[in-house]
Amino acid sequence: MSKSVSNLYQLLCDKPFLISGPCVIESEALLMRVAEQVKSMSERLGITYIFKASFDKANRTSLESFRGPGLDEGLRLLEKVKQNFELPLCSDIHESAQAKAAGEVLDIVQIPAFLCRQTDLLLAAGETGKIINIKKAQFLSGDDMIYPAKKVTSTGNTKILLTERGNIFGNKDLVVDMRNIIDMNTLGYPVVMDVTHATQKPGAAGGRSGGSPHYAPYFAAAAAVLGVKGFFIETHPKPEEALSDGSNMIPLEKLEAMLEKIIPLTKLAL
């Protein structure tokens, strides 16, 4: 168990933090630009920053959608971000076989929402010894997240984050039920609000997801008052040109102003 990862987890338990980056690895230049700018704004705001980007988006709506560079090249590029900016890293895995290699580079191994009940995936992630961010499935309630957490802790790894990202409401829409945050807060792990995916409209843009990102600051503010210290916010310099989830991203130039309003609200938690 890495001391640095344990120290990072303690920070995430105690202070506000941000998990942010582009949805998928599009290019090295994009990673470096986003990492540099978000690191600078996080330092100004006094919050812990974890860089996030996916090496393979295996859950795209359409077969034609961009998935990313894949495991090996993606981890190589993420490691360059870590070396250049001394940032902890987060990315998601979709198969148990990816866990070992991902755990050698990442500080936080993320479990996608729709896979959060996959036992073998959770066990393989837990065995890496890294922090495991389990995103709550769109079909689960907050209190049901104790069961994915128990699968991870069965490996001896108790460094867990639980992330809320909305529930499927009906035809191509999500709804954020704040009761889920209240319930997850009782489970003993830091809770993260994924404020960009929570605005998503799955499959609503003709073979890709749409979104309503103007709701994101309100979801973040409400979560902060409910005791959430962690905020998952995907960002891009030009969301309209992003190769994945651009419809619900926060433009990079607007991210700091949004955080300036949200972070102070964590001190007002009920």
N, C-alpha and C positions, 0 to 999 in steps of 0.2 A: 504494500500500500504506500503510494507516494506521499511523502510529507507535504510536498507543495500542493497536491490535490486536496489533502485533508485541510490544509490552511485555507485554500480557496473555498472549500465548502463551509468552513466556519465563517468566513467573510460573508458568504451568501446567506447564512442564517442570521447574521447580525445587522447588515447594512443594505441599503438599496443597491440594486444592480440591474444591468442592462445586458440582454442577449440580442445582438443585432448584426445585420449584414445583409447582403443580397440573398435572395431565395436560393439560387443555384450558382455554382461557379461558372461564370461565363468566360472570364479571361483573367490572367494574372494582373493585368493593369487595373481592372475593376476591383479586385480584391484589395490591392494595395491602396487605391484611392479611398475606398470606403473605410478600411481599417485605420488609416492615418487620420481621417477627418473625425470619425466617431471616437477614436481614442482621445483626440484633443478635446472634444466637447465633453467627454466623460470626466476627464481630468479637471476641467473647469467647474464641473458640477459636483465633483467629489464622490463619484459613484464608481463601483467596480464594473468593468466592461469585459464581456466575453464575446469574441468574434464568432459569428455563425454563418456558414454557407454550406449547401448540400453538394456532395460530390456526385450523387446519382439520385435524380428524382424518379424513382421507380413507380410512383403513384400518379403520374400525369393522366389527365382525362383521355387524351388521344394518343394513338400510337405514333403520330407524326410530331408530337411535342418534344421539345428539347429536354434532354435528361441530365446533361452534364458530362464531365470528362471521365467519369468512372472512378473506381476505388483508388487505384495506384496513382494515377496522375492527380486526382483530386486531393489525396492526402499529401502528395509532394507539394502542391501549391499551398495548402493550408499550413504545412510546416514552415514554408517561407514567410507566411504572415507572422507566425509565432516568432521566428528568428529575427525578423526585421523590426517588429513592434513590441515584442515581449508581451504578447497577449495570450490569455487562455483561449482555447478553441472549443467549439461545439459543432457537431454535425450529426446527421441521423443515419442509422443503419436500417436496412430492410430485411436482411437475412442473417441468420446466426453465424454463417461463415465469414461475415464481414467484421465481426466483433473484435477478434484478436488484433488484426492489422489496424483497425480504427483506434483501439485502445492504446496502441503504441504511440499515437500522435495526438489524439484528442484528450482534453481534460474533462469534457462532458460528452457522454454518449447519449444521443437522443433517440427515443422510441417514438415513431410516428403515431398519431392518434388512432388511426384505424388498425394499428397492429398492437395496441397496448394490452391485449389479452393473449398474445402469442407467447406461450410459456417458454419454449426453447429460446426464443429471441431475448426475452427478459433474463433468463438464466445466463445466457452467453454474455449479455451486456454486464450483468452484475459481476461476473467472474473476471472482468477486466480490472476491477478495483477502482475504476474511475467514477465520477459523479454521473448518475443516471437521471436524465430528465425524461419523465414519462408524461407524454401529452395525453390528456383525457380524451377518450373516443367521443365522437359526435353523438353516440347513442348511449353513453353511460351517464349516471349521476355522479356527483362529487363524492358521496360516501362510498360508492363502489370502487373508488381508486385505491382503497386499502388492499384489495386483492392483487393487483399488479405490483404494488409496493411489497407485499409479502413474498411474492415470487423472487424479487430482487434480494430482499433481506435474507432469504433462505441460503444465499451464496455467501453470507457473512458480510455483505456490503450494505451499509445503512446510509450511504451518501446519496440521497434521493431528492429530486425536485419533482413537483407535480404541477402540470401546466393546464390551465383552462383555455379553451379555444372555441367555445360555443357548442350548441347542440343542433342537430338537424331538425328543422321545424316543419318542413313540407317541401313543396316543389322548388328545388334549387335555392334554398334559403337556410340560414342559420339564425339562431337566437341565443343571446347570452343571458343565462339565468344566474343571477348573482348568488342564489342559494348554494350553487355548486362551490363557490369560493368559500363561503362560510363553512360548509361541511368539510372541505379539504383542509381548511385551517385547523381543524380538530385532529387531524391524522398525525401530526408531529413532524411534518416536513415543510420546508419553504415552498410557498405557492407562487407560481409565475402566471401573469396574465399575458396571453398571446393576443395582443390588441389588433394585429393586422389580419391574422387568419380568422379572427372572430368576426371580421367584417366581410368575409368571403361569401360569394354566391356560387356554390359548386356547379360547374358545368353550364353556367348561365350565359357564357359568351361564345357559344357555338364551338364546342369541342375543347373549351378551356374555361377556367373559372373567372367569374366576374367579381365585383366587390364594391363596397361603399366605404372607402377609407376615411371619409369625413366623420364617421362614428368613432374612430379609433381613440382620439383624445378623451372622449366621454367614458368609454369603457375603461381606459387606463385610470382616469380620475376616480371612478367609482370603486375600482379594485383597490386603489391605494388607500382609500378611506376604510375599506374592509380589512386592511391589514396586510395586503400584498406588498412585498418589497422588490419583487423581480418583474421585469417587463421585457417581453419578447416582441421586438419590433423589426420587421424586415424593411430595408431601405435600399434605395438605388438613386443614382444621380438623375436618371431619366426613366421613371417607372413605366412610361408609355412605350419605351423600347426594351424593357426587361424581357428576358426569355422565359420567365416563369413567375406567375403571381404578381405581375405588374399592376393589376387592377386593384389590389388591396395594399400596396406598399405606400410608405410615407416617403416623399421626396427627401433626399439627403439634405438639401438646403433648408428644409422645414423641421428637421428632427430636433435640433437643439432647442428651438423655441417651444416645441411641444414638451420636451423633458423639463424645461425650466418651470413649467406650470404644474407638472405632475409630481416631481420628486418631493417638493415641500409638503404635498398632501399626505405622504407616508407618515409624517409626524402627527397627523390628525387622526390616525387610525382608531377606530372604535374599540 
